[in-house]
Amino acid sequence: MKNLMTSSVIALTTMAGAAYADINACLITKTDTNPFFVKMKEGATAAAKENGINLSTFAGKIDGDVESQIAAVETCIASGAKGILITPTDSRALTPVISQARDAGALVIALDTPFEPANVADATFATDNFKAGVLIGEWAAAKLGDEAANAKIALLDLNASEISVDYLRNNGFLQGFGIDIKDPTDIGDEDDPRIVGNDVTNGNEEGGRTAMENLMQIDPEINVVYTINEPAAAGAYEALKSVGRENDVMIVSVDGGCPGVQNISEGVIGATSMQFPLLMASLGIDAIKTWAETGAKPRNTEGLDFYNTGVELITDEPIDGIPSLTSAEGLGKCWG
């Protein structure tokens, strides 16, 4: 009898292990070099291990590499993945292959960057990117005070595709600064004379440096710089430093990674809006497990077409009426 009971326990354990092993999932990020996506991968990997899920990870070569992401989705479909987590590098161009994945039975969750429309995916776990932009725009305008009326603003965006995360942050910043935005899904159609111009960075330091150099050729007296993310901000700072203007230009950004928060403490960036990519990824893995076991899909935050994972303004120069955390407090929360 003892041997029979032992055999039964072993059989049940093996069956349970097989059930978990059958849950295959994929994480597809824009790149595997940007610290934001590195942290996202860490969060997904840890959650997958905790939940007994087989996770395959993929990334584009650069931000905007649609072909690599399409190939990755096709690989996930072929492998029978129960769920796909993806930060779409183009929130429109990937729609056909995402539809194929859902038709094949996979739960598709967008992380950080919503599809257009959002219901292309089953769910989206993201920062309120427009609010993230508004926060740094409000801070910048308040910091300048009366001089905000005479600002000369450089806008360092992502790429020519103008995907959702790009226009949401850009236009959120403009609205927060007090600039009338025209089409909320377009970049660069404003007519406010304070805007010197827009350029693209591909979300990396080299691109930020080049874009800043280009815009300074248009107007060397730029004094406010918005950047899509903190690697681009670091590049912009280096361009300004090369002409001795690193101390008289305000840089604001979005992401809230530990290197970016450190740049707040060192005076490189004036303020940034912190996101939580590790949380996005771990929630995504939990949702895939729930979907595989029960068929239930995640719900959006009330009043939104996505699940809001939160945002915090980080600055060492707080403004009354705009809630914020210091860089010391931010270093305790950055992407952890």
C-alpha positions, 0 to 999 in steps of 0.5 A: 500500500505504501508503494502504491501511495508513493507511486500515486503521489509521484504520478500526480506531481508529474502531471502537475509539472507537465501542466505547468510545462505546457504553458509557453509564453513569449516576451518581445521587446523593442531592443535588448540594450535599452535599460528599460527593456533589460529590466522588463526582461528581468521581471518577466523571467523572474515571474515566469520561473516563479509560475513554472512557465516556459518563457522565450525572449526576443528583441529587435536590433534597434527601436523601429525594427518591425521585421524582427518583431514580426518574425518573433511573433510568428515563431511564438505562434508556431511554438504554440505560445499561450501568451505573448507580451510585446512592446510594439516597435510600431503600434500600427504595422504589427496589427496583422501578425498580432491578429494572427497570434490571437486567432491561434489562441494566444493571449496578447498583452502590450507592455508600455506602448499601446497598439492603435487601437488598443484593442488590437491586443487583449490587454495593455499594461502601461504607464499613462504616458500622456500623464507622464508627459504632462508631469514633466511639462508642468514642472518645466513651466513652473520652474521657469516661471514667467520666463516660460513665455520666452522658452526655446524648446527642443523636442527629441522624439523616438522615430518617424513612425510616431507610435503611440508612446511617442506622441503621448509623451510628446503631446503630454509634455506640451500640454503640461507646459501650456502649449496648445496641441493640435492633433493629439496623435500627431507630432510637430503640427503645433504653431507655438513660436516657442518650439524650435523643432522636433528631431528623432533619437531612436531612443538611444544616446547616440540619437539624442546627441545627434538630434540635439546637435541638429536642433542647436543649428536651428537655434543655438539659444535653446533652453528647454529640452524634452526627450522621449527617454533617459538614454536620449537625454544623456546624449542631449546633455553630451551635445550641450556639454560639448558647446559649454551649455550643459548648465543653462539648459533644462532637460526633462525626460520619461522612464525613471530608470536608475541611471536616469534617476542618478542623472537627476541627482547629478544635475544632468536631468531636471525632472523625469517621470518614473515608470515601472517596467518590471511590474508591467512584465510580472503582471503580464506573466501572471495574466498569461498563467490565469488565461491558460488555466481559467480563460479569464482576461485581465481588466483595464483600469476604470475609465481607461483602455489599459491597465495603469501601472503608475507614474511618479515625478522625480526631481530634486527641485520640487514645485508646490502643487506638483507631487514628486519624489526626490532622486534619493527616494527615486533610487529606492524605487527605480524599476524595482 
